[in-house]
Amino acid sequence: MTGDAARTERLIDLLRTKSFERRRVILASGRESDFFIDCKQTVLTAEGHALVGALMYRALDELPHCDAVAGVELGGCPLASAVSLVSFQQGRGLPALYVRKEPKDHGTSKRVEGDKSLVADMPVVLLEDVITTGGSSLRAVAALRASGAKVVGIAALVDREEGGAEAIRQAGLPLVSLAKRRDFMGE
């Protein structure tokens, strides 16, 4: 097993033990589900943070070139920070951007944090923790575009395989994910 394959398997193992639960839940999409994956429980551990940083940085190779990474509030923010850190360690130095779900209600009223690193038409990859319908990702893409970014793709930690990947691809964006529903449900 190669280094990336072993790290991916370890990350999925951590997600299974720390983040995955079989229970009824209403998802951010409004859909009801019989399972829940709270990726933050894994990503916010030191090992999980290191693994997602390295693996999502490598996943960028499967997408068009980017000069920054962006994470959707809240689950995508640590992903963007982890990838930004790894990119710096690898000599690439990708700035991280955080995309708020709603504009800040005080101060600058920003929707995108880290925007001083943005230049017009900068290619950006959006990082997501979980893809379900793709709705939150596409709203974040719109916010990034409104801030002047050129979103060139999306990298996800987990694809629930519930139509989100198709919606993202229909919007003209390539998507890569590190784990899928079957990694948790055994289907």
BAZA-820958 format. One record per residue (C-alpha): residue number from 1; y, x, z. Coordinates in steps of 0.05 Angstrom, whole numbers, plus 5000, padded with zeros to 4 digits. Layout:
! BAZA-820958
+-----+------+------+------+
:   n :    v :    u :    w :
+-----+------+------+------+
: NUM :    Y :    X :    Z :
...
+-----+------+------+------+
***
This chain:
! BAZA-820958
+-----+------+------+------+
:   n :    v :    u :    w :
+-----+------+------+------+
:   1 : 5000 : 5000 : 5000 :
:   2 : 5068 : 5029 : 4980 :
:   3 : 5125 : 5037 : 5028 :
:   4 : 5162 : 4975 : 5002 :
:   5 : 5098 : 4933 : 5002 :
:   6 : 5082 : 4954 : 5073 :
:   7 : 5154 : 4940 : 5096 :
:   8 : 5153 : 4872 : 5061 :
:   9 : 5087 : 4854 : 5095 :
:  10 : 5116 : 4876 : 5163 :
:  11 : 5179 : 4834 : 5151 :
:  12 : 5138 : 4773 : 5133 :
:  13 : 5095 : 4784 : 5195 :
:  14 : 5158 : 4786 : 5238 :
:  15 : 5184 : 4723 : 5204 :
:  16 : 5118 : 4688 : 5217 :
:  17 : 5118 : 4706 : 5291 :
:  18 : 5192 : 4703 : 5308 :
:  19 : 5223 : 4654 : 5258 :
:  20 : 5171 : 4605 : 5232 :
:  21 : 5154 : 4539 : 5268 :
:  22 : 5112 : 4480 : 5248 :
:  23 : 5153 : 4421 : 5271 :
:  24 : 5194 : 4363 : 5243 :
:  25 : 5266 : 4384 : 5230 :
:  26 : 5326 : 4361 : 5189 :
:  27 : 5348 : 4418 : 5145 :
:  28 : 5420 : 4437 : 5125 :
:  29 : 5405 : 4402 : 5059 :
:  30 : 5394 : 4337 : 5097 :
:  31 : 5321 : 4336 : 5079 :
:  32 : 5267 : 4327 : 5131 :
:  33 : 5213 : 4380 : 5134 :
:  34 : 5150 : 4394 : 5174 :
:  35 : 5167 : 4468 : 5182 :
:  36 : 5228 : 4509 : 5199 :
:  37 : 5245 : 4583 : 5187 :
:  38 : 5301 : 4609 : 5231 :
:  39 : 5308 : 4677 : 5198 :
:  40 : 5362 : 4698 : 5247 :
:  41 : 5308 : 4705 : 5301 :
:  42 : 5278 : 4762 : 5260 :
:  43 : 5339 : 4790 : 5226 :
:  44 : 5377 : 4800 : 5291 :
:  45 : 5323 : 4845 : 5320 :
:  46 : 5333 : 4920 : 5307 :
:  47 : 5269 : 4925 : 5266 :
:  48 : 5284 : 4862 : 5227 :
:  49 : 5354 : 4885 : 5212 :
:  50 : 5329 : 4952 : 5187 :
:  51 : 5275 : 4919 : 5144 :
:  52 : 5320 : 4867 : 5111 :
:  53 : 5373 : 4920 : 5098 :
:  54 : 5324 : 4966 : 5062 :
:  55 : 5285 : 4912 : 5026 :
:  56 : 5344 : 4870 : 5003 :
:  57 : 5379 : 4933 : 4981 :
:  58 : 5318 : 4949 : 4937 :
:  59 : 5317 : 4877 : 4912 :
:  60 : 5386 : 4889 : 4882 :
:  61 : 5350 : 4931 : 4830 :
:  62 : 5319 : 4867 : 4802 :
:  63 : 5388 : 4836 : 4791 :
:  64 : 5448 : 4854 : 4748 :
:  65 : 5490 : 4912 : 4775 :
:  66 : 5536 : 4893 : 4832 :
:  67 : 5593 : 4928 : 4869 :
:  68 : 5591 : 4885 : 4932 :
:  69 : 5544 : 4838 : 4970 :
:  70 : 5563 : 4772 : 5003 :
:  71 : 5529 : 4732 : 5057 :
:  72 : 5536 : 4658 : 5070 :
:  73 : 5557 : 4640 : 5141 :
:  74 : 5517 : 4646 : 5187 :
:  75 : 5448 : 4669 : 5165 :
:  76 : 5471 : 4711 : 5106 :
:  77 : 5523 : 4750 : 5144 :
:  78 : 5475 : 4798 : 5179 :
:  79 : 5439 : 4807 : 5112 :
:  80 : 5504 : 4829 : 5079 :
:  81 : 5520 : 4877 : 5136 :
:  82 : 5450 : 4907 : 5135 :
:  83 : 5450 : 4917 : 5059 :
:  84 : 5521 : 4946 : 5062 :
:  85 : 5499 : 4996 : 5115 :
:  86 : 5437 : 5017 : 5075 :
:  87 : 5478 : 5023 : 5012 :
:  88 : 5525 : 5071 : 5047 :
:  89 : 5466 : 5112 : 5072 :
:  90 : 5441 : 5115 : 5001 :
:  91 : 5508 : 5139 : 4974 :
:  92 : 5528 : 5074 : 4940 :
:  93 : 5575 : 5042 : 4991 :
:  94 : 5573 : 4967 : 4974 :
:  95 : 5624 : 4928 : 5016 :
:  96 : 5599 : 4866 : 5052 :
:  97 : 5634 : 4799 : 5045 :
:  98 : 5624 : 4738 : 5089 :
:  99 : 5631 : 4669 : 5058 :
: 100 : 5652 : 4614 : 5106 :
: 101 : 5624 : 4544 : 5095 :
: 102 : 5695 : 4517 : 5107 :
: 103 : 5762 : 4552 : 5104 :
: 104 : 5784 : 4584 : 5170 :
: 105 : 5825 : 4532 : 5207 :
: 106 : 5875 : 4582 : 5235 :
: 107 : 5909 : 4647 : 5216 :
: 108 : 5895 : 4663 : 5143 :
: 109 : 5853 : 4601 : 5126 :
: 110 : 5806 : 4647 : 5088 :
: 111 : 5740 : 4624 : 5059 :
: 112 : 5718 : 4696 : 5043 :
: 113 : 5722 : 4751 : 5095 :
: 114 : 5726 : 4823 : 5072 :
: 115 : 5767 : 4800 : 5012 :
: 116 : 5811 : 4863 : 5014 :
: 117 : 5750 : 4899 : 4984 :
: 118 : 5749 : 4851 : 4925 :
: 119 : 5781 : 4867 : 4859 :
: 120 : 5786 : 4817 : 4801 :
: 121 : 5719 : 4804 : 4768 :
: 122 : 5681 : 4849 : 4817 :
: 123 : 5606 : 4837 : 4807 :
: 124 : 5577 : 4810 : 4872 :
: 125 : 5506 : 4790 : 4893 :
: 126 : 5501 : 4733 : 4943 :
: 127 : 5451 : 4743 : 4999 :
: 128 : 5418 : 4682 : 5031 :
: 129 : 5369 : 4675 : 5088 :
: 130 : 5333 : 4612 : 5064 :
: 131 : 5337 : 4575 : 4997 :
: 132 : 5318 : 4501 : 4999 :
: 133 : 5358 : 4460 : 4949 :
: 134 : 5406 : 4516 : 4929 :
: 135 : 5466 : 4474 : 4948 :
: 136 : 5496 : 4520 : 5000 :
: 137 : 5486 : 4580 : 4955 :
: 138 : 5521 : 4547 : 4897 :
: 139 : 5579 : 4525 : 4941 :
: 140 : 5585 : 4598 : 4965 :
: 141 : 5584 : 4621 : 4892 :
: 142 : 5642 : 4574 : 4877 :
: 143 : 5681 : 4602 : 4937 :
: 144 : 5669 : 4673 : 4915 :
: 145 : 5690 : 4658 : 4844 :
: 146 : 5754 : 4624 : 4871 :
: 147 : 5768 : 4690 : 4907 :
: 148 : 5762 : 4729 : 4842 :
: 149 : 5690 : 4754 : 4847 :
: 150 : 5640 : 4751 : 4790 :
: 151 : 5575 : 4729 : 4822 :
: 152 : 5518 : 4762 : 4782 :
: 153 : 5457 : 4738 : 4822 :
: 154 : 5427 : 4716 : 4888 :
: 155 : 5377 : 4751 : 4933 :
: 156 : 5342 : 4709 : 4985 :
: 157 : 5299 : 4728 : 5045 :
: 158 : 5257 : 4664 : 5039 :
: 159 : 5250 : 4613 : 4982 :
: 160 : 5222 : 4548 : 5011 :
: 161 : 5202 : 4530 : 4939 :
: 162 : 5234 : 4461 : 4943 :
: 163 : 5277 : 4463 : 4880 :
: 164 : 5331 : 4512 : 4901 :
: 165 : 5308 : 4569 : 4856 :
: 166 : 5309 : 4522 : 4796 :
: 167 : 5379 : 4496 : 4813 :
: 168 : 5405 : 4567 : 4820 :
: 169 : 5374 : 4588 : 4754 :
: 170 : 5400 : 4525 : 4720 :
: 171 : 5469 : 4547 : 4743 :
: 172 : 5458 : 4611 : 4703 :
: 173 : 5444 : 4658 : 4761 :
: 174 : 5382 : 4702 : 4770 :
: 175 : 5347 : 4697 : 4837 :
: 176 : 5299 : 4743 : 4873 :
: 177 : 5266 : 4728 : 4939 :
: 178 : 5227 : 4771 : 4988 :
: 179 : 5183 : 4715 : 5015 :
: 180 : 5162 : 4646 : 4993 :
: 181 : 5135 : 4582 : 5025 :
: 182 : 5063 : 4604 : 5013 :
: 183 : 5074 : 4665 : 5057 :
: 184 : 5081 : 4617 : 5116 :
: 185 : 5042 : 4555 : 5097 :
: 186 : 4981 : 4588 : 5066 :
: 187 : 4985 : 4544 : 5004 :
+-----+------+------+------+
***
